[in-house]
Amino acid sequence: MLLARVASVFTLVAGLLVVVACFLPWAHVGSLQSEAFETTRGYLVLLLGLGIVGTSAATFGPPQVARATRWFPMPLSVPVAGLAGLELIALSVDLADLRDQAGTFIPESELAVSPAVGLWLIFVGAGLALVAGLVLMTAPMPRAVSVMPAVPPGWGYGYPGSIPPGAIPPGAPQAPRDMPPPPPPAR
């Protein structure tokens, strides 16, 4: 159970890293910055990061909810890493197009693409969510508490059927059918 809680904390931190990284610059192209929300990939990464945060936070809830939601953080981290990789590839392709269009007007040193802190944080968050999500999926989870009645059905309180079969020897009087009525109170 402790392993599941530790893995839940790590997946929560990983999801928060992905969400925070969406608001940081993703890449530098010369003196320009590429932000997360310039493409739909940034919005998808933000939604998946929020999904990781939500499902890992739900594992701290009741045992029934925790057992159901522990399967989701790891599969959500795979597309996050994939979308961040696609963003890096797309920036490189856009840079090649920019070089073709620019010709000799822009120096080559200003067209270098370098990933910024946001993209690195997304890769770190997705990797952490992947590993912690795998641990969370395989960790033993707390079982739901079953509520047992204080007295099992059919036992106690003197009602018919309240005594288990074989508990009274044959021929012994059984209340209230075979017992004489109680004597009247003394005056």
C-alpha positions as CSV (number, residue, x, y, z in Angstrom):
1,M,0.0,0.0,0.0
2,L,2.9,2.4,0.7
3,L,4.4,1.6,-2.7
4,A,1.1,2.6,-4.3
5,R,1.0,5.9,-2.4
6,V,4.6,6.8,-3.3
7,A,3.9,5.9,-7.0
8,S,0.8,8.1,-6.8
9,V,2.8,11.0,-5.5
10,F,5.4,10.6,-8.3
11,T,2.7,10.5,-11.0
12,L,1.1,13.6,-9.6
13,V,4.4,15.4,-9.6
14,A,5.0,14.2,-13.2
15,G,1.6,15.5,-14.3
16,L,2.2,18.8,-12.7
17,L,5.6,19.0,-14.5
18,V,3.9,18.5,-17.8
19,V,1.2,21.1,-17.0
20,V,3.8,23.7,-15.9
21,A,6.0,22.9,-19.0
22,C,3.1,23.9,-21.3
23,F,3.4,27.5,-20.1
24,L,7.1,27.7,-20.7
25,P,9.0,28.2,-24.0
26,W,9.4,24.9,-25.9
27,A,12.2,25.8,-28.3
28,H,14.5,28.6,-29.4
29,V,15.1,29.3,-33.1
30,G,17.7,32.0,-33.2
31,S,16.3,34.8,-31.1
32,L,12.7,33.6,-31.4
33,Q,10.8,31.3,-29.0
34,S,8.3,28.6,-29.8
35,E,5.5,28.5,-27.3
36,A,3.3,25.5,-26.5
37,F,0.0,27.1,-27.5
38,E,1.1,28.0,-31.1
39,T,0.0,24.6,-32.3
40,T,-2.8,22.1,-31.3
41,R,-0.1,19.8,-29.9
42,G,0.4,22.2,-27.1
43,Y,-3.2,22.1,-26.1
44,L,-3.3,18.3,-26.4
45,V,-0.2,18.0,-24.1
46,L,-1.9,20.3,-21.6
47,L,-5.1,18.2,-21.6
48,L,-3.1,15.0,-21.3
49,G,-1.1,16.5,-18.5
50,L,-4.3,17.5,-16.7
51,G,-5.5,14.0,-17.2
52,I,-2.4,12.6,-15.5
53,V,-2.9,15.0,-12.6
54,G,-6.5,14.1,-12.2
55,T,-6.2,10.4,-12.4
56,S,-3.2,10.3,-10.1
57,A,-5.0,12.6,-7.6
58,A,-7.9,10.2,-7.7
59,T,-5.7,7.4,-6.5
60,F,-5.6,9.1,-3.1
61,G,-9.4,8.8,-2.8
62,P,-11.5,5.8,-1.6
63,P,-10.1,2.4,-2.4
64,Q,-12.7,1.6,-5.0
65,V,-11.8,4.8,-6.9
66,A,-8.1,4.2,-6.4
67,R,-8.2,0.7,-7.8
68,A,-10.1,1.9,-10.9
69,T,-8.0,5.0,-11.7
70,R,-4.5,3.5,-11.1
71,W,-4.5,2.2,-14.7
72,F,-4.7,5.6,-16.4
73,P,-1.5,7.7,-15.7
74,M,0.9,5.5,-17.5
75,P,-1.1,5.2,-20.8
76,L,-1.6,9.0,-20.7
77,S,2.1,9.6,-20.5
78,V,3.0,7.9,-23.7
79,P,1.1,10.3,-26.0
80,V,2.6,13.2,-24.0
81,A,6.1,12.1,-24.9
82,G,5.1,11.4,-28.5
83,L,3.5,14.8,-29.0
84,A,6.6,16.5,-27.5
85,G,8.8,14.5,-29.9
86,L,6.5,15.5,-32.8
87,E,6.9,19.1,-31.8
88,L,10.6,18.8,-31.9
89,I,10.5,17.2,-35.4
90,A,8.0,19.8,-36.6
91,L,10.3,22.6,-35.5
92,S,13.2,21.0,-37.4
93,V,11.1,20.6,-40.5
94,D,9.8,24.2,-40.2
95,L,13.4,25.3,-39.8
96,A,14.4,23.5,-43.0
97,D,11.6,25.3,-44.9
98,L,12.7,28.6,-43.4
99,R,16.3,28.0,-44.6
100,D,15.0,27.2,-48.1
101,Q,12.9,30.4,-48.2
102,A,15.6,32.6,-46.6
103,G,18.4,31.7,-48.9
104,T,21.4,33.8,-48.0
105,F,19.6,36.6,-46.2
106,I,19.6,34.9,-42.7
107,P,22.9,33.7,-41.3
108,E,23.1,30.0,-40.5
109,S,23.9,30.7,-36.8
110,E,20.5,32.4,-36.3
111,L,18.6,29.4,-37.6
112,A,19.7,26.8,-35.1
113,V,16.9,25.1,-33.2
114,S,17.5,24.3,-29.6
115,P,14.9,22.8,-27.3
116,A,14.0,25.1,-24.4
117,V,13.2,24.2,-20.8
118,G,9.5,23.5,-21.5
119,L,10.2,20.7,-23.9
120,W,12.8,19.2,-21.6
121,L,10.4,19.3,-18.7
122,I,7.7,17.6,-20.8
123,F,10.1,14.7,-21.6
124,V,11.1,14.5,-17.9
125,G,7.5,14.6,-16.8
126,A,6.4,12.0,-19.3
127,G,9.3,9.7,-18.4
128,L,8.6,10.0,-14.7
129,A,4.8,9.4,-15.3
130,L,5.7,6.4,-17.4
131,V,7.9,4.7,-14.8
132,A,5.7,5.7,-11.8
133,G,2.6,4.7,-13.7
134,L,4.0,1.3,-14.3
135,V,4.9,0.9,-10.6
136,L,1.4,2.2,-9.7
137,M,-0.2,-0.4,-12.0
138,T,1.7,-3.3,-10.4
139,A,1.6,-2.1,-6.8
140,P,-0.8,-3.8,-4.4
141,M,-3.7,-1.5,-3.7
142,P,-5.8,-1.3,-0.5
143,R,-8.9,-3.4,-0.5
144,A,-12.3,-1.9,0.1
145,V,-13.5,-2.4,3.7
146,S,-16.4,-4.8,3.8
147,V,-19.1,-3.9,6.3
148,M,-20.1,-7.0,8.3
149,P,-23.3,-7.0,10.3
150,A,-22.8,-7.2,14.1
151,V,-25.0,-10.4,14.2
152,P,-25.0,-12.7,11.2
153,P,-28.5,-13.1,9.6
154,G,-30.5,-15.8,11.4
155,W,-28.5,-15.6,14.6
156,G,-29.6,-13.9,17.8
157,Y,-32.4,-11.8,19.2
158,G,-34.7,-14.9,19.8
159,Y,-36.5,-14.8,16.5
160,P,-37.5,-18.0,14.7
161,G,-34.5,-19.3,12.8
162,S,-32.1,-17.5,15.0
163,I,-30.4,-20.6,16.4
164,P,-28.3,-22.6,14.0
165,P,-29.5,-26.1,13.2
166,G,-28.1,-28.7,15.6
167,A,-27.4,-26.3,18.4
168,I,-30.4,-27.5,20.5
169,P,-30.6,-31.2,21.3
170,P,-33.7,-33.0,20.0
171,G,-36.7,-32.8,22.3
172,A,-35.5,-29.7,24.2
173,P,-38.2,-27.0,24.5
174,Q,-37.7,-24.1,22.1
175,A,-39.1,-20.6,22.7
176,P,-41.7,-19.4,22.2
177,R,-43.6,-22.3,20.7
178,D,-42.9,-25.1,23.2
179,M,-42.5,-23.1,26.4
180,P,-45.3,-22.5,28.8
181,P,-46.2,-18.9,29.4
182,P,-44.4,-17.2,32.2
183,P,-46.2,-17.1,35.6
184,P,-48.1,-13.9,36.4
185,P,-46.3,-11.4,38.6
186,A,-46.7,-11.7,42.3
187,R,-48.9,-9.1,44.1
